[in-house]
Amino acid sequence: MSRTLKGMSRALSAFAIAIVLHLIGTALIEGYGAEFSVRSMLVLATLLGVASIGQTLVVLLGGIDLSIPFVIGFANVVAAQLYGEGMPFLFVSLIVAVLALAIGALNGTLSSRLQVHPLIITLGVGTAVQGAVLLWTAGFPTGSAPDAINEFVSIGGTAGPLPVPWVVPSFVMLAVVIGLVLHRTAFGRRLYAVGSNPAAAPFALIDPHWIRTAAYALSALFAALAGVLLLGFTGSAYGDVGQPYLFQTIAAVVIGGTTLVGGRGGILGSLAGALVLTEINTLLIGLGLTPALVQAALGLVIIALVSLYGREPHVRTTI
């Protein structure tokens, strides 16, 4: 089976799991299948999915980005603080995007040029970013998002004739665009090539350093987007708002079938993984499990899937 077909098969399997989980939840928990509950899960899955796009890009390279929760918190606080001081939100968004790209580019450049594992670099850079935000706000961030952002992610909102807020169909369109970029552009093909066999990439006239820098820059950009959307969703700034996303973005990527060794997977799978995680969380909480037990159950799911995918040979051994 080809890499593309295998990735598609895994993504469809993840969607099938999400459907089964929803049927189980509807049967066991009153109100689980109600319209408001479904809308809530779709919004939560979308917020997780946005952050998971960036994690997918770096995992396809065989890397990992532990700075994602810190960049989410950074974007959440900086956007709220600057907008609260009277700056136009469009200009605020531009500042946040540029700073996020710079943070991500630093992650990619340092890990690639210094030949240090990205786990260490991204954790260090992320921690430094969090510290800088705390110093700037003295630990007490203020501000909020404009009404347009609040309405964009509001569970009660509707996207024209669609019974979901605009953030849901917008994310679907974004995922389609990113999927096309990965599979139909030179950048996407080079990213897969570097993830499949980084040693051979230069012989194909591919610069692995540039690809890694670009991938990590995009990862930070999507994390910042998630942070701004979370600002609209929660209504207030919170520096630790991204902490749950460290585990969950990795989990969504793995559940969706992207292998942690790189070179195989895609955005569609991560979208399905985000939906599965949201269903599992909602189901377990609805059954009365404590947050600790919910976390333990999710960990067991990840262990099982990593063990399953880890049995396959790396793609570079098959070409």
C-alpha positions, 0 to 999 in steps of 0.5 A: 500500500502506498504512503498516501493510501496508508495515511488515508486509511489511518485517517478514515479509521480515526474518523470511524473511531470518532463516530463509534465514540459518539454513538457510545456517548449518545447511548450512555449519557443523556444529552451527549448527542444534543445539538449544543453538545455536538456544537461544543465538541466541534468547536473544542476539536477545531481549537485543538485541530488548529494547534495540531496542524503545526505539530503535524508539520514538525512531526512529519520531519521526525521532530517535535514542538514542545513550545506550542503551549507556550506560544499559545499562551504568549499569543493569548496574552499579547493579543489581549494586552495590546488590544486592551491598550487601544491598538487596532486588532488587525495590527495586533494580529500582525505583531503576534504573527510576526513574533510567532514566526520568529519564535518558530524560526528560532526553534528550527534554526537552532535545532537544525544548525546546532544538531540538538534534538528539537525536544530540548530546543523547543522546550527551552525556547518555549520556557523563555517565551513564557518567562518573557510574557510573565515579566511583561505582564507582572503575572497579571495579564489584562485585556480581551478580544474584539466582539468579532473574534468572540462571535467567530468562536462562540458555540451559539454562533452560526455560519450562515445556513450551517448550524455551527460557528464560523470557526468550524467551516473556516478550519475545515477550509484551512485544513484542505488548503494545508493538505493541498500544500503538503501534497501538491507543492514543492514545499510539501514534497520537500518536507516529506522528503526530509522526514523520510530521509534527511541524509539523502535530501541534499542530494535531491537539491533540498536544503534540510535546514530551510525546510526545518526552519520553515516548518517550525515557523509555521508550527508557531504561527498556528499555535499563535492562531490557536491562542488568539481563538482561545482568547475569543473563546474564553473571553479573557487572557490567561498565560497557561491557557495552552498547557493542555495542548502540549499532550493533546497536539501530540496525541491528535497527530499520533491518533491520526496516523502520523508516525513520530519517526517522520515521513508519513502522515498528514493533516486529515489524520490530525483533524480526525485525531483532534475529533477523537480526543475531544470525543474521548474527553467528553465521554469520560468526563460525562461518565463521571471520571476525574480529570486524573483518570481521563488523563490516564485513559488518554495516555493508554490510548497513545501508548497503544497507538504508538506501539502499533505504528512503531512496529512498522519500518521507517519509510527510508528503509522501504525506498 
